Amino acid sequence: MSEKKICEVTIRVSEELKNAINDVALYEDRKPSEVWRIAAELYLFGHHHRYLVACGHADSCETLRGSKP
């Protein structure tokens, strides 16, 4: 994604998960925040895509916020 990252989210995770993210970030030469963002995008946009496919007619489906995707 090329849009500017202007929002910040705080989450609580286990020490084990935090360490795993830090290990992945080190291995991929990325910042941990970038790994968190990528993981969230892959998971959430994947669910959104499955929702649109399950709907069968994406143009007329509405999201939970009431606007069309």
Sequence and secondary structure as in RCSB ss.txt:
>XXXX:A:sequence
MSEKKICEVTIRVSEELKNAINDVALYEDRKPSEVWRIAAELYLFGHHHRYLVACGHADSCETLRGSKP
>XXXX:A:secstr
  S           HHHHHHHHHHHHHHT  HHHHHHHHHHHHHHHHHHHHHHHHS GGG   TTSS  
